Amino acid sequence: LAELEGLTSAPGFWDDQRAAQKVLREADGLRSEVDLWRDIEARATSLEELYDLATEAGDGEMLDEIERDTAALRATYELERTALLFSGEYDNGSALISISAGAGGTEATDWAEMLLRMYLRWAERHRFKTEIVDQTEGEQTGLKSVTVAVDGRRAYGWLCAERGVHRLVRISPYDSQKRRQTTFALVEVLPEVEDDVA
């Protein structure tokens, strides 16, 4: 971060606007990550001090509250620690998800739509911004194909493992004889890259 901030004050930094914007985006990302880890450290120190005070005072109610706060902090820590594993070239960037219904007619298009709803809810819960870029409706219901842009830090890192064929086995609501159906959908996940990448 210090190295990137040093670049911003170098003469001629703004000569190439695109490169300057890229450096600023990278610095902002690193700054927010450093702030996050400092916040986790400060919260842990504060909880430790509160625990010592509550133990000395024998305050059971305060100890219960500290235990809840510690569990929440531990969950945040584990999530951020997992995020440190994202070391791929595009892991820190945004992603494009493409879902295509496989063989199975109405059942497959319904499955593709279910996958879309799942990914949109997941992105909302992780505070990623989503935009449906392209969508082809199924003949009766569901979607033949859909492409969604997922914008946010580490979106590609989290989503790249979703790549592949997804299978659904269920009693079909579209079959009058209530037979078990197996259907497939293909999920492709691509990183969003800069236009000037060579």
C-alpha positions as CSV (number, residue, x, y, z in Angstrom):
1,L,0.0,0.0,0.0
2,A,2.8,2.4,0.9
3,E,4.5,1.6,-2.5
4,L,1.3,2.3,-4.4
5,E,0.7,5.6,-2.4
6,G,4.3,6.6,-3.3
7,L,3.5,6.1,-7.0
8,T,0.6,8.5,-6.8
9,S,2.9,11.4,-5.8
10,A,5.5,10.6,-8.5
11,P,5.9,13.1,-11.3
12,G,4.0,12.1,-14.4
13,F,1.6,9.7,-12.5
14,W,-1.4,11.2,-14.2
15,D,0.0,11.1,-17.7
16,D,-1.6,7.7,-18.3
17,Q,-5.1,8.1,-16.9
18,R,-6.0,4.4,-17.2
19,A,-2.9,3.2,-15.4
20,A,-3.4,5.9,-12.7
21,Q,-7.0,4.7,-12.2
22,K,-5.9,1.1,-11.9
23,V,-3.3,2.0,-9.3
24,L,-5.8,4.0,-7.3
25,R,-8.3,1.1,-7.4
26,E,-5.7,-1.3,-6.2
27,A,-4.6,1.1,-3.4
28,D,-8.2,1.5,-2.3
29,G,-8.7,-2.2,-2.1
30,L,-5.5,-2.7,-0.1
31,R,-6.4,0.2,2.2
32,S,-9.8,-1.3,3.0
33,E,-8.2,-4.7,3.7
34,V,-5.6,-3.1,6.0
35,D,-8.4,-1.2,7.8
36,L,-10.5,-4.4,8.1
37,W,-7.6,-6.3,9.8
38,R,-6.8,-3.4,12.1
39,D,-10.5,-3.3,13.1
40,I,-10.5,-7.0,13.8
41,E,-7.4,-6.6,16.0
42,A,-8.9,-3.6,17.8
43,R,-12.1,-5.5,18.5
44,A,-10.2,-8.5,19.8
45,T,-8.1,-6.3,22.1
46,S,-11.3,-4.5,23.4
47,L,-13.1,-7.8,24.0
48,E,-10.0,-9.1,25.9
49,E,-10.0,-6.0,28.2
50,L,-13.8,-6.2,28.7
51,Y,-13.4,-9.9,29.6
52,D,-10.8,-9.2,32.3
53,L,-13.0,-6.4,33.8
54,A,-16.2,-8.6,33.7
55,T,-14.4,-11.5,35.3
56,E,-13.0,-9.3,38.1
57,A,-16.5,-7.8,38.7
58,G,-18.2,-11.3,38.4
59,D,-20.7,-9.8,35.9
60,G,-22.4,-12.8,34.2
61,E,-24.5,-10.7,31.9
62,M,-21.5,-8.9,30.6
63,L,-19.7,-12.2,30.1
64,D,-22.6,-13.6,28.0
65,E,-22.5,-10.5,25.8
66,I,-18.7,-10.8,25.4
67,E,-19.2,-14.4,24.4
68,R,-21.7,-13.4,21.7
69,D,-19.4,-10.6,20.4
70,T,-16.4,-13.0,20.4
71,A,-18.4,-15.6,18.3
72,A,-19.3,-12.8,15.8
73,L,-15.7,-11.7,15.7
74,R,-14.5,-15.2,15.2
75,A,-16.9,-15.7,12.2
76,T,-15.6,-12.4,10.6
77,Y,-12.0,-13.5,11.2
78,E,-12.6,-16.9,9.6
79,L,-14.2,-15.4,6.6
80,E,-11.4,-12.9,6.0
81,R,-8.8,-15.6,6.7
82,T,-10.3,-17.7,4.0
83,A,-10.3,-14.7,1.6
84,L,-6.5,-14.6,2.0
85,L,-6.3,-17.8,0.0
86,F,-7.4,-16.0,-3.1
87,S,-4.0,-15.7,-4.8
88,G,-5.0,-16.2,-8.4
89,E,-4.4,-13.4,-11.0
90,Y,-8.1,-12.5,-11.2
91,D,-9.4,-13.7,-7.8
92,N,-9.7,-10.2,-6.4
93,G,-11.8,-8.9,-9.3
94,S,-15.4,-9.0,-10.5
95,A,-16.9,-12.0,-12.4
96,L,-19.4,-12.9,-15.1
97,I,-21.6,-16.0,-14.5
98,S,-23.3,-17.7,-17.4
99,I,-25.9,-20.4,-16.8
100,S,-27.2,-22.6,-19.6
101,A,-30.0,-25.1,-19.3
102,G,-29.0,-28.6,-20.4
103,A,-31.0,-31.5,-21.7
104,G,-34.4,-31.9,-20.0
105,G,-36.7,-29.4,-21.6
106,T,-38.9,-27.5,-19.1
107,E,-37.3,-29.2,-16.1
108,A,-33.8,-28.0,-17.3
109,T,-35.0,-24.4,-17.9
110,D,-36.6,-24.4,-14.4
111,W,-33.3,-25.6,-12.9
112,A,-31.4,-22.8,-14.7
113,E,-33.7,-20.2,-13.2
114,M,-33.3,-21.8,-9.7
115,L,-29.6,-21.5,-10.0
116,L,-29.9,-17.9,-11.1
117,R,-32.0,-17.0,-8.0
118,M,-29.5,-18.8,-5.8
119,Y,-26.5,-16.9,-7.2
120,L,-28.4,-13.6,-7.0
121,R,-29.3,-14.2,-3.4
122,W,-25.8,-15.2,-2.6
123,A,-24.4,-12.1,-4.2
124,E,-26.9,-9.9,-2.3
125,R,-25.9,-11.5,1.0
126,H,-22.2,-10.8,0.3
127,R,-23.0,-7.3,-0.8
128,F,-22.0,-7.7,-4.4
129,K,-23.7,-5.7,-7.1
130,T,-25.4,-7.8,-9.8
131,E,-26.7,-7.0,-13.3
132,I,-28.3,-9.4,-15.7
133,V,-26.4,-8.8,-19.0
134,D,-28.2,-11.3,-21.2
135,Q,-31.2,-13.6,-20.7
136,T,-33.1,-16.1,-22.9
137,E,-36.5,-17.3,-21.6
138,G,-37.5,-21.0,-21.7
139,E,-40.5,-22.0,-23.9
140,Q,-42.8,-22.7,-20.9
141,T,-41.0,-21.6,-17.8
142,G,-37.5,-20.8,-16.6
143,L,-34.5,-19.8,-18.6
144,K,-32.6,-21.3,-21.5
145,S,-29.6,-19.1,-20.7
146,V,-28.6,-16.1,-18.6
147,T,-25.4,-14.1,-18.0
148,V,-24.9,-12.1,-14.8
149,A,-22.2,-9.6,-14.0
150,V,-21.2,-9.8,-10.3
151,D,-19.3,-6.7,-9.3
152,G,-17.3,-6.6,-6.1
153,R,-13.9,-7.3,-4.5
154,R,-13.1,-11.0,-4.7
155,A,-16.3,-11.9,-6.5
156,Y,-14.4,-14.1,-9.0
157,G,-12.3,-15.7,-6.2
158,W,-15.5,-16.8,-4.5
159,L,-17.4,-17.9,-7.6
160,C,-14.7,-19.6,-9.7
161,A,-15.3,-23.0,-8.0
162,E,-18.9,-23.0,-9.2
163,R,-17.8,-23.6,-12.7
164,G,-19.1,-26.9,-14.2
165,V,-22.2,-29.0,-14.7
166,H,-24.8,-28.8,-11.9
167,R,-27.3,-31.7,-11.6
168,L,-30.7,-31.7,-10.0
169,V,-32.7,-34.9,-9.2
170,R,-36.2,-34.3,-8.0
171,I,-39.9,-35.4,-8.4
172,S,-40.8,-33.1,-11.3
173,P,-43.7,-30.7,-10.7
174,Y,-44.1,-30.7,-14.5
175,D,-44.7,-34.4,-14.8
176,S,-48.3,-35.5,-14.3
177,Q,-47.1,-39.0,-13.3
178,K,-44.8,-37.6,-10.6
179,R,-41.7,-39.4,-11.8
180,R,-38.2,-38.6,-10.7
181,Q,-36.3,-36.4,-13.1
182,T,-32.6,-35.7,-13.5
183,T,-31.6,-32.5,-15.2
184,F,-28.5,-30.5,-15.8
185,A,-27.3,-26.9,-16.2
186,L,-23.9,-25.6,-17.2
187,V,-22.4,-22.8,-15.1
188,E,-19.4,-20.9,-16.5
189,V,-17.6,-18.3,-14.4
190,L,-15.3,-15.8,-16.1
191,P,-13.2,-13.0,-14.6
192,E,-13.9,-9.5,-15.6
193,V,-10.7,-8.1,-17.1
194,E,-9.5,-4.7,-18.2
195,D,-10.0,-3.8,-21.8
196,D,-6.3,-3.1,-22.4
197,V,-5.0,-6.5,-21.2
198,A,-2.6,-7.9,-23.8
